[in-house]
Amino acid sequence: MRIQLLHHRIVNPFGYPIGLASRISHRTTATIAMAAKARTALDETSKAGEFKRTEAGFRSKVEPGGRFEPEAGRYHLYISLACPWACRCLAVLYMKGLEDAIGLSVTHPTWQRTRPDDPRDEHTGWVFRSPGDPPLASSTGHGSFGCEGCVPDTVNGVRCVRDLYEMAQDTTGKYSVPVLWDKKEKTIVNNESSEIIRIFNSSFNNVAKNPGLDLYPESLRGTIDELNAWTYPTINNGVYRCGFATSQAAYDAAFEELFSALDRCEALLAGRRYLAGPQVTEADVRLFQTLIRFDEVYVVYFKTNKRFIREYPNLSGYIRDLFQSPPLGRATDMSHIKTHYFTSHPRLNPHAIIPG
């Protein structure tokens, strides 16, 4: 509404001198262009204050005979160790033993201005650094956050994830991770995490170190799909619906659905080791990423403070069990997780103070 009102004042023949109106009009046009698409999660709020996640825009498959053939060395995965969606992909990459077949780059956890030389472009997002680089401050100049754990872009040499999307001529979505990149065609193959984990699960078995692992077995697909259908909107996305809500009604609805779903998981795990039964599946990999962040981040930052995961006997035991799996533990970096959430959204934490 603020942009709309400013625009009306510009085109109104009364008021601003022509020179000033021209400068404001130029800035407003750029702002409207940026606002037309959700470039970060903070842009995805409805008029009712509800967080509405934008669907991923790149949805190609990797398959024999298709445009993107499964080949060792052809693909590169861009992630943040803070992002739960990206880390589910990293976990599956490790679980399948694909680290020698698919390259990896890891962003800095703190969002930065992606076009710092353009004062009209205020977008902040994922940037690349090397471990020995100087620490970064938040986008508003607060704090000092090191580059440990970062892996630069060795494929395209870009500064930020936004550059990858512009190289791929993106017109559909925000500049998010994960990104599965094709080095041969120099474009994004897929940026939907739920699809990338299935690509990793089945498309690269000829080059995987652990080809026998199947996280989406035929006999359990109906059960897994049903689990994903309710855990995604209420838990995986539910914590964001709480944290990014801009109205009390939207927050209350998301909060109620979140804890009802956690209670449902707690009851389910009373009779089985994993969500779909006795074996780990993609449903567990997906849920793990949210639960491992819950007590350290979401309870405070997203106001999901009815109950800690550690207060659920079955869920807390389930998380400890999964964390002891080397691939899942290896894909978890609590320093990156806490640094990202508490330093990247000035609207929620202006001074970028990270809790102890």
N, C-alpha and C positions, 0 to 999 in steps of 0.2 A: 504493500500500500504506500509505503514511503516513496518508493521509486515512481509509482504511478502519479502521486501528487506532485512530485518534483517535475515530472515530465509535463504535466498539464500547466504548471507555472511557466515552463520554458516556452511552450507554444502559445501561451496566452499573450496577446499583443500588449498587455499592460505589465508593468513591473520592471524586470531586469533590463539594464542596458544591453544592447545587441552584443557587445564584446563578451560580457559576463555570461549572457545566455548561451553564446556559442561555446564557451569553455565548459559550462555545466552540461550542455547538451552532449558534447563529445564524451564527457565522463559518464553521463547517464547511459548513453548508447552502449558503451563498453560494459557497464555494470549489468544492464539488461541482458546483453549477450551472454555474459557469464552466468547470470541467474536463470537463463532459459533451460539449462540442464543442471542436474545435481552433480557437482564435481566432488563433493565429499559427503559424508553421512550427515553433517550439520545442515545440509541443504534439502534434506528429504523429509520435511515436516509439512503436514497438510494444514489447511485453514482451521481445522478442528484441534490442532495441536498434536496430531498423531504422527509418529515416525513411520514413514512409508518408504521402505527400501526400494531403490531403483533396480530393475533386473539387469543382469549382465548383458553386454552387447555383442560379445564374441562367443559363439557357441558351436564351433566346428569340432569334429571328431578326429582322432588319430586312428586310422584303420587301413589294413591292406587294400590296395586298389583305389583308395580315395585320394583326395588332393594332398592330405598330410599322411604320408606313410610312416609306420613305426620304424625308426632307424636310430641306432645309437649315435650320439654326438650331434644330432640334428636340432635338438630342442633345448631350451633354456627356461628355467623357472625363476621368476622374480617374486620375492616374498618380503614380508616383514615378520620378524620373530614375535612381534606384539600382536599381530592380527590373527584372530581365531580361525578365520576362513582360510588364510594362507597357510597357517600351521597344520591344518588338517591335511593339506596337500603335501607339505614337507614330511609329516609323519608317515603318510602312505608311501612316499618316495623311499624313505628309510626302511619301512617295513618290507617293501618289495625288493630292496637292494638295488635301487636304480641310480645311486649317487655317481656311479662311473659312466652311466649312459646319458644322463640328463644334467646339464650344468645348473648352477645356482648362484643367484645374487641376492644379497640381504640389505635392505634399506636401513638407514638410521631411524631410530624409534621416534624422534621428535619431528613433527611436521615443520617444513620451512616454506617460505615464499618461493614458488616455482618460477616466477618471473620477477625477480627482485629489482631489475632495472626499469620496470614499467610500473610507475606509481598507480596507474589505473587498474592494474591487474592484481587483485588482492588474494588470489587463490593460494592456499597452503596445502602441501601434500608430501608424499614420500620422496626422499632424496637419497642419493647414494654417497657413501663415504668409504674410506679405507680405515682399517683399525688404527693406523698411526696418525691420522689427521687430527687437527685441533678440535676440541669439543665445540658443540653448537649450543646456542641459547634458544629459547622458545621464539616463536615468530614475533612475539612482542618484546623480546630482549631480556627475558628473565632466565636465570639459571645458567648452568654449564653442564652439558651432558655429553659424555665421552662417546667415542666411536668403536668401542670394543664390540666384537661380534658382527660388525658390518662386513659385507663382501661387495666390492664395487662391481659395476657393470663391465665385464670383460668382453662382451659381445658387441655392443653398440657404442660403448663409451659415453652414454648419456648421463646427464646430471641428475635427472629425476624421472619418476615413473610417468609423469605427464608427457615427457618427450617420446616415450614408447608409443603412447596412444596417438600422438600426433603423427609419428612415423607411419603408424598403421591406418591413418586417415579416419580416426574414430569420429563418428557422428551420433552415437547412440547413448553413451553412458558417462559415468564418472571415472576419474583416474585412480582406480582401485587396484589392490593386489588381492589374490595372486594373479599373475600373468604367465601363461604358457606361450613362449615365443618360438617361432620357427626361424632358425638361422638361414635356411635355404631361401625362403621367400621373403624374409625380413618383415614379418607381420605377426600379429597376435593370432594364435590359434583359438584360445579359449581363456576367458577370465571368470568363469563360473566354477567355484570351488567344488561343488557337488558333482560336477561333470569331470573335472580334472582328476578327482580321486578315482573315479571309475575308469578313466583313461589309463591311469597308472596301474590300477588293479588288473586290467586285462589286456591292454594293447601292447605292452612291452615285455611279455613273458619270455620272448626269445632272447632277450638281453638282460633279464632280471636275475639277480643272485638268489632270489627266493620265489621262483615262479609258481611253486605249489600253493602258496598262500592265496586264498580267495576270500576277500572281504565282502563279496556280494554273491554268495553261492546260490545256485538255481533253487535249491530246496528251501531257502529262507528269504527269497526276494519279496514275497508277499508280506511277511512279517516285518522285514526291514523297511519296506516302503510305507507300511502303516505307522511304524515308529517315527520315521522321518517326517511324516505328514503332520504329526502333532508336536514333536519336540522342536522342530524348526521354528514355527511361528510363536510358540509359547515360551521356549527356553533360549535357544540359540539367538533368535532375533528378539525374543521377549525382553532380555536385559537391555537391549538398545531401545526398545519401545518405552521402557521405563526411563532410561537415562536421557533420551533426547526428546521426550514429551515436553510440550510447551503449554499444556493445559492440565488442570487437576483431573479432569474427567478421563483424559487419555492416559495419564499416569496410573490412575486408580484401576482402570480396566486392564492394563498391561500387567500391573502388579498382582492383581488377583489371578489372572491366567497363569502367570509365571509360577507362583507358589502352589497353585492347584496342580500344575504339571510336575513340579518337583515332588510333591506328595505322591503323585501317581508313579513316578520313577522309583521312589523309596519303597512303595508297596510292591512294585514289580520285582525289584531286586531282592526282596525277602525270600523269593522262591527260586532264584536263578543267579548265576554268577555274572552273566552279561545280559544286555537288553534283549537279545534275540534267542538266548539259550546258553549252552555251555561253551560256545566259541566266540571269539572277538569278531565283530563285523564292522562295516563302515558306520553303522548306527552308534557304536561305542566311540569310534574315532571322532565323530562329529560332536557327540555330547561331551566328551572329555575336554575339548577345547574351551567350552564355556565354563564347565565346573571348575577347572583348574584355575581360572581367573576370578572366580566368584568371590571368595572370601578376601582376597588381596586387593581387588579393584572394585567389582560391581557393587558390593554391599555399601561402600562409601560413595563411590563416584556416580553410580547410577541409581542410588537410593533404593537398592533391593535389600532392605535391612530388616525384613521380618524374621529371618533366620539364616545363620551361616550354614554352609555345606557341612562343616565339621560337626554340626548338631544333628545331622541325619546319620544314624548308625550305618545303614546300608549304603547310602551314597558315598559317605566318607571312606568306607572300606573299599568300595568299588574304584574310587579315584586312586587310592594308594596302590591297589592291585594293578591298574593300568599304567600308572606312573613308573612302576618298577620294570615295565617292558622297555628295554633299551631304546627302541626307535621313538616311542612316545616321550620318554624322558629326555632324549637327545633333542627333540623338537620343541622343548619347553625352556624358555629363557625368561625367568621372572623379572630380571632387571630390565630387559627390553619391554616387557609387558607393562610394568608399572611406569616406566619412564614415558612410554608413548601416551598412555591414557591421561596421565596427570600433567603432561607438558604440551599437548597438541591442540587443546580446545580452550582458548582463552575465555570464551563465553562461560565455561563451566569452572575453570580454575585459573583466574587471571594471572596469578603470580607464579604458576608452574611449580608449586610446592608439592613434592612427592612424600607421602606419608611414610613413616618408618616401618 
